[in-house]
Each structure stands twice: as C-alpha cells, then as structure tokens.
Amino acid sequence: MPKGAASNLLFRDSDWNFETLSRTYDAIETIALDELLLDVYPNQLEIISSEQMLDAYSSVGMPLMYQHWSFGKRFVFEEHLYRKGRRGLAYELVINSNPCITYLMEENTMAMQALVTAHAAFGHNHFFKNNYLFQQWTDASAILSYMEFAKKYIAKCEERYGTSEVEVILDSAHALMDQGVFRYRRPPRLSSEKERERARERLEYEEQTYSDLWRTLPPSPDGHGSKEAERDASERKKELNLPEENLLYFLEKTSLILEPWQRELLRIVRVIAQYFYPQRQTKVMNEGCATFVHYTIMNRLFDQGRISEGSMLEMLHSHSNVVFQPSFDDPRFPGINPYALGFAMMQDIQRVCTDPTPEDRDWFPEIAGSGKWRETLIDAWANHRDESFILQYLSPALIRKFRLFLLTDEAGDNYCEVASIHNERGYETIRTALARSYDVAANQSDIQVVDVDLLGDRHLRLQHNVKNGILLDEASRDATLRHVRHLWGYDVSLAGIDAETDDVLYECSTAQAFE
C-alpha cells in the first residue's frame, strides 16, 4: 500500500472505539445516500453483548418485549447451542422503527462493524422505509412506543389478575398468531350516517317493488321456514362481516366471555403478528437488498483506499459464507438460501442494465442496456414482494447459474418426476413455480370464520379451504381448536372444504373432543 494511502484508512486493525465507528459510519452514509441514492430513516446504533443478542433472539427480535415463558424456553435452547459451539450468533439485529435501531455485537471486529452497519443501517433501513408492504402494514414511528405500552400493560395485568391467568390467554393467542393477520386491505368502515342512508335506500326500494299479489301465491313445498333461516343466516353473516380470515381479530371483537383486559392481550399479539407479516413476504428481497448494499459500499470504500486489503478479505470471507448456496445433493442443503438468491438477483439486474446479452434484451426489453440499474433496483425494492419480484426479474441466466429444476410429486405416485430443467422449455415453468413457493398466502393454511349465531347456540363454525389436498396435522389441529374454544367459550367446529370442488373432506369439533 502506498505511504499516503495508509493515512486515508478508516481503521487499521480489528479493535474499534466509538470515534472509529462514527468515522466509518459517515463514510458509509456518503456512499449510500449520494451514490446508491438510498432513502433511510435516521439511524440509531447500539452495542450489545452476546447474552443480550441471545435475549433478543428469544423475544422474536423485538426490544421492550413483554415476558412469557416461551421466550425463556427459547433463550435456554439458543444459549445451549451457542455455548456448545453448535450455532453462532448474528453479527447484528435491526428493528423496523423510526429511528431505525441497529444492534451491533460488541465482539465484532471493526471490519465486521463496518460491514453490518452498511448491511443493516442502510440496506435493511432503506427497504423498511420504502417497500409498499411495510408502508401499508406497519407504523415504524409508533412500534417502539406501542411495545413499551404492551410490556407495561401485560406486567400490570399479571400483578392484578395473576401470572397464570395472563399466560393462558397469551398461550392461546400465540397458538393463533399465524391466523391473526390481515392478508389484504380491508375497505374502510362506513360512517353511521352512510349506514343510515343505505338502510333508507333499501327500504325505499322494497316499498317501490312490493306487490300485494305475492300474498296470494300458495306456499312452496319446502316451507317458508327454510327460506327464513337462509335469510337470517345471510343477514347475520353480513352484520358480522363474515367470512373473516383474521381469527384473533374476530375473537377480540366478538367473543362473549372475554374481559376487556383479555381482549387487549389479543390485540397486542395481533398487532405484533401484523408487524412481522411483511417480513415473511419479503425475506429474499430484504436480505438481497441489504447484502447488495453492503457488498457495493464495501467495494467502493476499498476502491477509494479507505479499507485495507486485510479488512476487505475478512469482509469477503463473511460475505461468501452468507451467500453460499449448497447444491441439492449436498448434506448441508436447507433449501434455497434467501441471501444467495436475493443478492444474485440484485447483481443480475445490475448486469442486465449495463451489459445485457441478446437473451436479456428478449426477456427484459424495458431495462436491458438502459444503464439505470440504481433506478431499477430502487423501483423493485419499493413495489414488489418476493413472489412478484421473482416472477418479474428472475432471468434465464440466473436459472442456469443456480441449476434450478422442477420436481412434481403427485400423492398417488410412488416416485418424483423432473418436470422442467434449466433450458428454453423450462425457464417460464421454473420461474413461475419458484415464485409461487414464496407466496405466503398461498402456502399457509386458509382458515376462516364462516358462521356463528350469537343469539342461538353460539356455535363457532370455521372453514379450512384445502388446497392441493394438503390436510392439517390432526394433533396440532385439535390442540389449536381447543385454544380457539378457550377464547370463544362455546363449541367450535372446523370443516375442511376442497378449494376446487367444494367437497367436504373432513369435519371435527371441540364437542366431539370433549365427549
């Protein structure tokens, strides 16, 4: 290294202090904002120990999390693996909040502090602030104050009603957490004035269309009662806004046995579940964005002579581990690595925009050779989730690089078939199938509240829309139904209906289980 270049380095060894962190942060920020054109929340960096990181692991990565026995159980499990050397800890943890909080491990070297600052404080931060799902479903400015309220509220409930009473409600709420989110935007509620206006219009219409001649017709063979029952059921469902996909929301608003404080506990769990829902839909994009950002920024700092060769090698070693993708026949194969796929797609978009092949021009005519890779990436990060991103931007070149192929596995066959490979005939099929595998709504059990007669037996009826013949595990299904009954207070039944044929595949109820 030239003599003058050494004085330009941000740091010279693995030790760090807050002055070095601040100087490096400023250099990273300049590249992130001025060259990559990122738009981020204000950053708040905090240094934590390995035990604090384990604590954050156990409480789903949230600061100010309320207490529950399941978090302690997970802490002991994670700590055991960490102490035995069977599992490492993340170098950082980032919170989708405003300001964006990034926790850095105090054991990190300075090179790793620089890497994870670029990764989390600018990569994840930009994605949290600009992706439409996070804008639609989360409130980054309010989450920290809400978590503080939730922690204090639950602690007060434990003091007033007892720990066991609070825990049984939280146990049931946690069991229904996956069914406690809204997957689609709900239409706004009508104002009372609008409701009255609609009711008046319906009455006027009935008066205008009423004919006394209908009274002279003989009664139908099936009787008047069945029609009345159907009309009552229809009105009941309309009033309760059924079917309802969010079980926790329905129980919170409609259960006749819950006290106000118990309803608030359901709401707390429901809000946290909704907060994490966008992250489940954007794992590939979020991690790919952050990995691409840290890789680009670190290479730019190295080109400027701000990082030494030794530090750069340390960063590249960590980066290579993160984006490593074992092949399908490797014993270490866990599935497709979201870091590897996301980062490769970001780099591929950059390549298509700057150095396209004739194949790229056929598949991506709007961006191929445009040179606008920054603008293309920023637009993709803002307007896509994993499913649509893969469907839009996964290129044949990347399909060949990852050597992707599609297996079909029919339930009636005793073999699997390689249906498509990475060639001209298979690109579209593979891309579509891979995109579908990241559709959270399509791959999660679709269970909805379909009916309940609050003025009758109060029997709560749930419906499982069965896709591709995949049924629920009976043991976990029955255990979860018991949790629903605990929160509802009356009998609960579940019917499995084939989503294509409407055939009833199974029926079960808590009344049968308790006989």
C-alpha positions as CSV (number, residue, x, y, z in Angstrom):
1,M,0.0,0.0,0.0
2,P,1.4,3.4,-0.9
3,K,2.6,5.5,2.0
4,G,-0.1,8.2,1.6
5,A,-2.9,5.6,1.4
6,A,-2.4,4.4,4.9
7,S,-3.4,7.8,6.3
8,N,-6.7,7.6,4.3
9,L,-7.8,4.3,6.0
10,L,-10.9,4.5,8.2
11,F,-9.3,1.9,10.5
12,R,-6.1,-0.1,10.7
13,D,-6.8,-3.1,12.9
14,S,-9.6,-5.2,14.4
15,D,-10.1,-3.1,17.5
16,W,-12.7,-0.4,17.5
17,N,-13.9,2.6,19.5
18,F,-16.8,5.0,19.1
19,E,-14.7,7.5,17.3
20,T,-13.8,4.9,14.7
21,L,-17.4,3.7,14.4
22,S,-18.5,7.3,13.8
23,R,-15.9,8.0,11.2
24,T,-16.7,4.8,9.3
25,Y,-20.5,5.4,9.6
26,D,-20.0,8.8,7.9
27,A,-18.1,7.3,5.0
28,I,-20.7,4.6,4.5
29,E,-23.5,7.1,4.7
30,T,-22.0,9.3,2.0
31,I,-21.8,6.4,-0.5
32,A,-25.3,5.0,0.5
33,L,-27.0,8.4,0.0
34,D,-25.0,10.1,-2.7
35,E,-24.1,7.1,-4.9
36,L,-26.7,4.4,-4.3
37,L,-29.5,7.0,-3.8
38,L,-30.9,5.3,-0.7
39,D,-33.6,6.9,1.4
40,V,-33.4,5.8,5.0
41,Y,-34.8,6.5,8.4
42,P,-32.5,8.2,10.9
43,N,-30.2,5.6,12.4
44,Q,-29.6,4.6,16.0
45,L,-26.7,2.2,16.6
46,E,-26.4,0.3,19.8
47,I,-23.7,-2.0,21.0
48,I,-24.9,-5.2,22.8
49,S,-23.2,-8.3,24.3
50,S,-23.7,-11.9,23.2
51,E,-26.1,-12.5,26.0
52,Q,-28.2,-9.5,25.1
53,M,-28.3,-10.8,21.5
54,L,-29.5,-14.2,22.8
55,D,-32.2,-12.4,24.7
56,A,-33.2,-10.6,21.5
57,Y,-33.3,-13.9,19.7
58,S,-35.7,-15.4,22.3
59,S,-38.1,-12.5,22.1
60,V,-38.6,-12.5,18.3
61,G,-36.0,-9.8,17.8
62,M,-38.1,-7.0,19.4
63,P,-36.9,-4.6,22.1
64,L,-39.2,-4.0,25.1
65,M,-40.9,-7.3,24.5
66,Y,-43.3,-8.5,27.2
67,Q,-42.5,-11.5,29.3
68,H,-43.7,-15.0,28.5
69,W,-42.5,-18.5,29.5
70,S,-41.9,-19.4,25.8
71,F,-39.3,-16.7,25.4
72,G,-37.4,-18.1,28.3
73,K,-37.6,-21.6,26.9
74,R,-36.2,-20.4,23.6
75,F,-33.4,-18.4,25.4
76,V,-32.2,-21.6,27.2
77,F,-32.3,-23.5,23.9
78,E,-30.4,-20.9,21.9
79,E,-27.8,-20.3,24.7
80,H,-27.1,-24.1,25.0
81,L,-26.4,-24.3,21.2
82,Y,-24.2,-21.1,21.4
83,R,-22.2,-22.2,24.4
84,K,-21.6,-25.6,22.8
85,G,-20.3,-24.0,19.6
86,R,-23.1,-25.6,17.6
87,R,-24.6,-22.3,16.5
88,G,-23.2,-18.8,16.0
89,L,-25.0,-15.5,16.6
90,A,-25.9,-12.9,14.1
91,Y,-23.5,-10.0,13.8
92,E,-26.3,-7.6,14.0
93,L,-30.0,-7.2,14.6
94,V,-32.1,-4.4,13.0
95,I,-35.6,-3.1,14.1
96,N,-38.1,-1.6,11.6
97,S,-38.7,1.6,13.5
98,N,-38.2,5.3,13.2
99,P,-35.4,5.9,14.1
100,C,-34.1,2.6,12.8
101,I,-32.4,0.8,15.6
102,T,-29.4,-1.4,14.7
103,Y,-27.8,-3.6,17.4
104,L,-24.1,-4.4,16.8
105,M,-22.3,-7.2,18.7
106,E,-19.5,-5.9,20.9
107,E,-17.4,-8.9,20.0
108,N,-17.3,-7.9,16.3
109,T,-14.1,-6.7,14.8
110,M,-14.0,-3.2,13.2
111,A,-14.2,-4.7,9.7
112,M,-17.4,-6.6,10.7
113,Q,-18.9,-3.5,12.4
114,A,-18.4,-1.6,9.1
115,L,-20.0,-4.5,7.1
116,V,-23.1,-4.9,9.3
117,T,-23.6,-1.1,9.5
118,A,-23.8,-0.9,5.7
119,H,-26.0,-4.1,5.7
120,A,-28.5,-3.2,8.4
121,A,-28.4,0.6,9.0
122,F,-28.6,1.3,5.2
123,G,-29.7,-1.8,3.3
124,H,-32.5,-3.0,5.6
125,N,-33.3,0.5,6.6
126,H,-34.0,1.6,3.1
127,F,-36.1,-1.4,2.4
128,F,-38.2,-1.0,5.6
129,K,-38.8,2.7,4.8
130,N,-39.7,2.3,1.1
131,N,-41.3,-1.1,0.4
132,Y,-45.0,-0.8,-0.1
133,L,-45.9,-3.7,2.2
134,F,-44.1,-2.1,5.2
135,Q,-45.7,1.2,4.4
136,Q,-49.1,-0.4,4.2
137,W,-49.0,-2.7,7.2
138,T,-46.5,-1.2,9.8
139,D,-46.1,2.1,11.5
140,A,-42.3,2.5,12.1
141,S,-42.8,5.7,14.1
142,A,-45.2,4.1,16.6
143,I,-43.9,0.5,17.1
144,L,-41.4,1.3,19.9
145,S,-43.9,3.3,22.0
146,Y,-46.5,0.6,21.4
147,M,-44.2,-2.2,22.6
148,E,-43.4,-0.2,25.7
149,F,-47.1,0.2,26.3
150,A,-47.7,-3.6,25.7
151,K,-44.9,-4.6,28.1
152,K,-46.2,-2.4,30.9
153,Y,-49.8,-3.3,30.3
154,I,-49.1,-7.1,30.5
155,A,-47.0,-6.6,33.6
156,K,-49.9,-4.7,35.3
157,C,-52.3,-7.5,34.3
158,E,-50.0,-10.1,35.8
159,E,-50.0,-8.1,39.1
160,R,-53.8,-7.6,39.1
161,Y,-55.1,-10.9,37.8
162,G,-52.2,-13.3,38.3
163,T,-49.4,-14.6,36.1
164,S,-51.2,-17.9,35.3
165,E,-54.4,-16.1,34.1
166,V,-52.4,-13.9,31.8
167,E,-50.3,-16.7,30.5
168,V,-53.2,-18.9,29.4
169,I,-54.6,-16.1,27.3
170,L,-51.2,-15.4,25.8
171,D,-50.7,-19.2,25.1
172,S,-53.9,-19.3,23.2
173,A,-53.2,-16.1,21.3
174,H,-49.7,-17.2,20.4
175,A,-51.1,-20.5,19.1
176,L,-53.3,-18.5,16.7
177,M,-50.7,-15.9,15.7
178,D,-50.3,-17.2,12.1
179,Q,-54.1,-16.8,11.7
180,G,-54.1,-13.4,13.4
181,V,-53.1,-11.2,10.4
182,F,-55.0,-9.4,7.7
183,R,-53.6,-10.5,4.3
184,Y,-55.5,-8.0,2.3
185,R,-56.5,-4.3,2.8
186,R,-60.0,-4.0,4.3
187,P,-62.4,-1.5,3.0
188,P,-63.0,1.5,5.3
189,R,-65.9,1.2,7.7
190,L,-69.0,3.2,6.7
191,S,-69.9,6.1,8.9
192,S,-73.2,5.9,10.9
193,E,-74.6,8.5,8.5
194,K,-73.7,6.4,5.5
195,E,-75.2,3.3,7.1
196,R,-78.5,5.1,7.8
197,E,-78.5,6.3,4.2
198,R,-78.1,2.8,2.8
199,A,-80.8,1.4,5.1
200,R,-83.2,4.2,3.9
201,E,-82.4,3.4,0.3
202,R,-83.1,-0.3,0.9
203,L,-86.5,0.4,2.5
204,E,-87.5,2.8,-0.3
205,Y,-86.6,0.1,-2.9
206,E,-88.6,-2.6,-1.1
207,E,-91.6,-0.2,-0.9
208,Q,-91.4,0.6,-4.6
209,T,-91.1,-3.1,-5.7
210,Y,-93.6,-4.6,-3.2
211,S,-96.7,-6.2,-4.7
212,D,-99.6,-7.4,-2.6
213,L,-100.2,-10.2,-5.2
214,W,-97.3,-12.2,-3.8
215,R,-99.5,-13.0,-0.8
216,T,-102.0,-14.9,-2.9
217,L,-99.4,-17.5,-4.1
218,P,-99.5,-20.9,-2.4
219,P,-96.6,-21.7,-0.1
220,S,-93.7,-23.6,-1.6
221,P,-93.3,-27.4,-0.8
222,D,-90.1,-26.9,1.2
223,G,-91.9,-24.5,3.5
224,H,-91.4,-20.9,4.5
225,G,-89.1,-21.7,7.4
226,S,-86.0,-22.8,5.4
227,K,-86.1,-19.5,3.4
228,E,-86.4,-17.5,6.6
229,A,-83.4,-19.4,8.1
230,E,-81.3,-18.7,5.0
231,R,-82.3,-15.0,5.1
232,D,-81.4,-14.8,8.8
233,A,-78.0,-16.5,8.2
234,S,-77.3,-14.2,5.3
235,E,-78.1,-11.1,7.4
236,R,-76.1,-12.5,10.3
237,K,-73.0,-13.1,8.2
238,K,-73.3,-9.6,6.7
239,E,-73.6,-8.0,10.0
240,L,-70.6,-9.8,11.4
241,N,-68.6,-9.2,8.1
242,L,-68.2,-13.0,7.5
243,P,-66.2,-14.8,6.3
244,E,-63.3,-13.4,8.4
245,E,-59.7,-14.5,7.9
246,N,-58.2,-12.9,11.0
247,L,-59.2,-15.2,13.8
248,L,-57.6,-13.2,16.6
249,Y,-59.4,-10.0,15.4
250,F,-62.8,-11.9,15.3
251,L,-62.3,-13.3,18.8
252,E,-61.1,-10.0,20.1
253,K,-64.2,-8.1,18.8
254,T,-66.9,-10.8,19.1
255,S,-66.1,-13.2,21.9
256,L,-68.8,-13.0,24.7
257,I,-66.7,-14.3,27.5
258,L,-63.5,-12.2,27.3
259,E,-62.9,-9.4,29.8
260,P,-61.7,-6.0,28.4
261,W,-58.1,-6.7,29.6
262,Q,-58.2,-10.1,27.9
263,R,-59.3,-8.5,24.6
264,E,-56.4,-6.1,24.9
265,L,-54.0,-9.0,25.2
266,L,-55.3,-10.5,22.0
267,R,-55.0,-7.1,20.3
268,I,-51.3,-6.9,21.4
269,V,-50.5,-10.3,20.0
270,R,-52.4,-9.4,16.8
271,V,-50.6,-6.1,16.3
272,I,-47.2,-7.9,16.7
273,A,-48.2,-10.6,14.2
274,Q,-49.2,-8.0,11.7
275,Y,-46.0,-6.1,12.2
276,F,-44.0,-9.2,11.2
277,Y,-46.2,-10.2,8.3
278,P,-44.4,-8.1,5.6
279,Q,-41.1,-9.5,6.7
280,R,-42.4,-13.0,5.9
281,Q,-43.3,-11.9,2.4
282,T,-40.0,-10.2,1.6
283,K,-37.3,-12.4,3.0
284,V,-35.5,-12.8,-0.3
285,M,-35.8,-9.1,-1.3
286,N,-35.0,-7.7,2.1
287,E,-31.9,-9.8,2.6
288,G,-30.9,-9.4,-1.0
289,C,-31.2,-5.6,-0.8
290,A,-29.1,-5.4,2.4
291,T,-26.4,-7.8,1.0
292,F,-26.2,-6.0,-2.3
293,V,-25.9,-2.7,-0.4
294,H,-23.1,-3.8,1.9
295,Y,-21.2,-5.5,-0.9
296,T,-21.4,-2.4,-3.1
297,I,-20.4,0.0,-0.3
298,M,-17.5,-2.1,1.0
299,N,-16.1,-2.5,-2.5
300,R,-16.5,1.3,-3.1
301,L,-14.6,2.1,0.1
302,F,-11.9,-0.3,-0.9
303,D,-11.5,1.3,-4.3
304,Q,-11.2,4.7,-2.5
305,G,-8.4,3.3,-0.3
306,R,-10.5,3.6,2.8
307,I,-10.3,-0.1,3.7
308,S,-7.1,-2.2,3.8
309,E,-6.7,-5.5,1.9
310,G,-6.8,-7.5,5.1
311,S,-10.1,-5.9,6.3
312,M,-11.5,-6.4,2.8
313,L,-10.6,-10.1,2.8
314,E,-12.3,-10.5,6.2
315,M,-15.4,-8.9,4.9
316,L,-15.4,-11.0,1.7
317,H,-15.0,-14.2,3.8
318,S,-18.1,-13.3,5.9
319,H,-20.0,-12.3,2.8
320,S,-19.1,-15.5,1.0
321,N,-20.4,-17.5,3.9
322,V,-23.7,-15.6,3.9
323,V,-24.4,-16.1,0.2
324,F,-23.2,-19.7,0.0
325,Q,-25.7,-22.0,-1.7
326,P,-25.2,-25.7,-1.3
327,S,-26.3,-27.9,-4.2
328,F,-29.5,-30.1,-3.8
329,D,-27.5,-33.2,-3.2
330,D,-25.3,-31.6,-0.5
331,P,-26.0,-32.9,3.0
332,R,-26.0,-29.2,4.1
333,F,-28.7,-28.3,1.6
334,P,-31.5,-26.5,3.6
335,G,-33.4,-25.2,0.6
336,I,-32.7,-22.1,-1.4
337,N,-30.7,-19.5,0.6
338,P,-32.6,-16.2,0.5
339,Y,-29.4,-14.3,0.9
340,A,-27.9,-16.1,-2.1
341,L,-30.9,-15.8,-4.4
342,G,-31.7,-12.2,-3.4
343,F,-28.1,-11.0,-3.8
344,A,-27.7,-12.8,-7.1
345,M,-30.9,-11.3,-8.5
346,M,-29.8,-7.8,-7.5
347,Q,-26.4,-8.2,-9.2
348,D,-28.1,-9.8,-12.2
349,I,-30.4,-6.7,-12.6
350,Q,-27.3,-4.5,-12.5
351,R,-25.7,-6.7,-15.2
352,V,-28.8,-6.6,-17.4
353,C,-29.0,-2.8,-17.2
354,T,-25.3,-2.3,-18.0
355,D,-24.1,-5.3,-20.1
356,P,-27.0,-7.2,-21.5
357,T,-26.9,-10.3,-23.8
358,P,-29.3,-10.8,-26.7
359,E,-31.3,-13.1,-24.4
360,D,-31.6,-10.4,-21.8
361,R,-33.0,-8.0,-24.4
362,D,-35.6,-10.5,-25.3
363,W,-36.7,-11.1,-21.6
364,F,-36.2,-7.6,-20.2
365,P,-36.6,-5.1,-23.1
366,E,-37.5,-2.3,-20.8
367,I,-34.4,-2.3,-18.7
368,A,-31.8,-4.1,-20.8
369,G,-28.9,-1.8,-21.7
370,S,-30.6,1.2,-20.1
371,G,-27.7,1.8,-17.6
372,K,-30.3,2.7,-14.9
373,W,-29.6,-0.1,-12.5
374,R,-29.9,2.1,-9.5
375,E,-33.3,3.4,-10.5
376,T,-34.4,-0.2,-11.5
377,L,-33.4,-1.6,-8.1
378,I,-35.0,1.2,-6.1
379,D,-38.2,0.7,-8.0
380,A,-38.1,-3.0,-7.5
381,W,-37.4,-2.7,-3.7
382,A,-40.3,-0.3,-3.4
383,N,-43.0,-2.1,-5.4
384,H,-42.5,-5.8,-5.1
385,R,-42.6,-8.7,-2.7
386,D,-40.7,-12.0,-3.1
387,E,-43.3,-13.7,-5.3
388,S,-43.8,-10.8,-7.8
389,F,-40.1,-9.9,-7.7
390,I,-39.0,-13.4,-8.8
391,L,-41.8,-13.6,-11.4
392,Q,-40.7,-10.3,-12.8
393,Y,-36.9,-10.4,-12.6
394,L,-35.5,-14.0,-12.4
395,S,-33.5,-14.4,-15.6
396,P,-32.7,-17.5,-17.6
397,A,-29.0,-16.8,-16.9
398,L,-29.6,-17.0,-13.2
399,I,-31.8,-20.1,-13.6
400,R,-28.8,-21.7,-15.3
401,K,-26.3,-20.4,-12.7
402,F,-28.4,-21.9,-9.9
403,R,-29.1,-25.0,-12.0
404,L,-32.7,-24.9,-11.0
405,F,-35.1,-27.7,-11.9
406,L,-38.7,-28.5,-11.0
407,L,-39.9,-31.7,-9.4
408,T,-43.5,-32.9,-9.5
409,D,-44.7,-35.1,-6.6
410,E,-48.2,-36.5,-7.1
411,A,-49.8,-38.0,-4.0
412,G,-50.9,-41.1,-5.9
413,D,-47.4,-41.8,-7.4
414,N,-44.5,-43.6,-5.6
415,Y,-42.0,-41.5,-7.5
416,C,-41.0,-37.9,-8.2
417,E,-40.7,-36.6,-11.7
418,V,-38.3,-34.0,-13.0
419,A,-40.9,-31.9,-14.9
420,S,-38.7,-29.0,-16.1
421,I,-35.0,-28.2,-16.2
422,H,-32.9,-25.1,-16.9
423,N,-33.4,-24.9,-20.7
424,E,-35.6,-22.9,-23.1
425,R,-38.7,-25.0,-22.4
426,G,-38.3,-24.9,-18.7
427,Y,-37.5,-21.3,-17.8
428,E,-41.0,-20.0,-17.6
429,T,-42.3,-23.0,-15.7
430,I,-39.4,-22.9,-13.2
431,R,-39.7,-19.2,-12.6
432,T,-43.5,-19.5,-12.0
433,A,-43.1,-22.4,-9.7
434,L,-40.3,-20.8,-7.7
435,A,-42.3,-17.5,-7.4
436,R,-45.4,-19.4,-6.2
437,S,-43.3,-21.1,-3.4
438,Y,-42.7,-17.7,-1.9
439,D,-46.4,-16.7,-1.9
440,V,-47.1,-16.8,1.9
441,A,-50.9,-16.5,1.5
442,A,-51.0,-19.5,-0.9
443,N,-48.7,-21.7,1.2
444,Q,-50.3,-21.1,4.5
445,S,-53.5,-22.8,5.7
446,D,-56.6,-20.8,4.8
447,I,-58.9,-21.0,7.8
448,Q,-61.8,-18.5,8.2
449,V,-64.7,-17.9,10.4
450,V,-67.8,-18.6,8.3
451,D,-70.8,-18.5,10.6
452,V,-71.9,-18.1,14.2
453,D,-75.4,-17.5,15.7
454,L,-74.8,-15.2,18.6
455,L,-78.5,-15.3,19.6
456,G,-78.7,-19.1,19.3
457,D,-76.3,-21.8,20.4
458,R,-73.2,-19.6,19.7
459,H,-71.5,-22.4,17.9
460,L,-68.5,-21.0,16.1
461,R,-68.0,-22.5,12.6
462,L,-64.6,-22.4,10.9
463,Q,-63.8,-23.5,7.4
464,H,-60.4,-24.7,6.1
465,N,-60.1,-24.2,2.4
466,V,-58.0,-27.2,1.4
467,K,-55.5,-26.6,-1.4
468,N,-53.8,-29.4,-3.4
469,G,-55.3,-32.0,-1.0
470,I,-53.0,-30.9,1.9
471,L,-54.8,-31.5,5.2
472,L,-53.9,-30.3,8.7
473,D,-52.0,-32.5,11.1
474,E,-54.7,-33.9,13.4
475,A,-52.8,-33.5,16.7
476,S,-51.9,-29.8,16.1
477,R,-55.3,-29.1,14.6
478,D,-57.2,-30.4,17.6
479,A,-54.9,-28.6,20.0
480,T,-55.4,-25.3,18.2
481,L,-59.1,-25.8,18.2
482,R,-59.0,-26.1,21.9
483,H,-57.2,-22.8,22.1
484,V,-60.0,-21.2,19.9
485,R,-62.6,-22.7,22.2
486,H,-60.9,-21.3,25.3
487,L,-61.1,-17.8,23.8
488,W,-64.6,-18.3,22.4
489,G,-66.2,-20.1,25.4
490,Y,-68.6,-22.2,23.3
491,D,-68.3,-25.1,20.9
492,V,-66.1,-24.7,17.8
493,S,-66.2,-26.8,14.7
494,L,-63.9,-26.9,11.7
495,A,-64.8,-28.2,8.2
496,G,-62.3,-29.0,5.5
497,I,-63.6,-28.0,2.1
498,D,-61.8,-28.7,-1.1
499,A,-61.0,-25.4,-2.7
500,E,-61.6,-26.7,-6.2
501,T,-64.6,-29.0,-5.9
502,D,-66.3,-27.7,-2.7
503,D,-66.4,-31.3,-1.4
504,V,-66.4,-31.7,2.4
505,L,-63.1,-33.6,3.2
506,Y,-63.4,-33.7,7.0
507,E,-65.3,-32.2,9.9
508,C,-64.3,-32.0,13.6
509,S,-65.4,-30.1,16.6
510,T,-64.5,-29.4,20.2
511,A,-67.8,-31.0,21.3
512,Q,-66.5,-34.4,19.9
513,A,-63.1,-33.9,21.5
514,F,-64.6,-33.3,25.0
515,E,-67.1,-36.2,24.9
